[in-house]
Amino acid sequence: MVDKSSSLTIYPHTTLTWLHEPGHKPTHKQILLVQLELDANSSSVDSVFGNHGHIFLTLSPAEYADLHGAPFQIPEQPPMDPPPPPGGNANPTAAQLAEALRLHTNAWKAYKLMRATERNLRNHLLAAADDVYWQRLRHVRLGYNMCSIQDMLNHLIESYGRFTETERKEVASRMEVPWEGGPLEFVIQQISNATDAFALAGTPLLAQQKTDKLYDLVKESGLLSDACQRWRMFPTADKTWAAATAHFQQYANDRDEELTTETAGYQRANHAQTNSNTGTLGDITSQLANLAARDESQNTEFRALQAELAANKAELAANKAESAATKAMFTAYTEANKGCGNNGGGSNKNRRRNNGGGDDNNNNNEPTKYCLTHGLCYHSGAQCNARATKHQPDATVTGTCGSCQAGL
């Protein structure tokens, strides 16, 4: 069991990035990040065995050869006793023996430092994932002491570092992001990151593919045409990644400097033009203020007219409602007196004739007869065709009737 609470404070990354999310397996993206952190930690410890500190512990032989021109051979353990002085002298001098002892002591110090560094890096890596993901490497009695840091990294890559098709497309798309004129360093970085991801997944890009991708992105931007033309004239053997980055970076820097100069000149010209137009702008501002005041006055008058129109509309609506109510009352009154006004049918002339009302030339149209149901009207109680419940046919306007007198 590894103590995951311990941290290695001598390293740039005292705690490695966690290799997986809770409940999930490690992914190639997280493995790549941890690999870079381990490279930084190993190279920070000085070594007499090679360049860049102890980075030979975390790089594969092929990666180290790509960096330094030849693969690295891990040093063997020095002998327990100092070897005899060179030259085969059976009777070495005291100085020779002292030098042999010094060399032997230094060799042991360097070897012990290498083993301690590898042990620390191994424990550091073990602490970056749950134990279940290391079980294949664990010896039943020796634990992980038989494992080198390279054994552990190879285990991660072979077991969890392969691309899925979705992950491959994602990395490829990040490398294809077009350059639109910002710092060229970002384009170089995106190509390098994608190259590292492909290498970790077991499908490394060729150095020529990296170089061609940088050229393609610069060419497609259309911003460094001269640089692209000059690059095409380079001998094929000279078209390395290092040469490409240096070449296009120089042209990008020159372009940035030219843009900065042009921008400064434009700003000075614009400042002078602004000063010369200060008076004109002041006049325009004053005119705009006057127009705004006049518009506000017109808006106030318009709002007053709108309010007056709304009041007139309300008054008209009230008049219409009153007229409708009056009409309804008249209709109701007419319906209630329909039996009285046209009792027995016929014209007014016939009604006057039938009810004993004088000749046709008489212009007096006042009612002359009485009906208990309808009061003073143009017919008598006996002639009424719309009688009430207690109607008396022989009732008179004086209140006497035969039926009443018969009941006395």
Helices and strands as residue ranges (DSSP letters): H 28-43, G 55-57, H 61-68, H 94-126, G 131-133, G 135-137, H 149-160, H 165-175, H 184-200, H 207-221, H 225-232, G 236-238, H 241-276, H 278-336, H 338-341, H 348-354, E 369-371, E 375-377, G 381-383, H 402-407
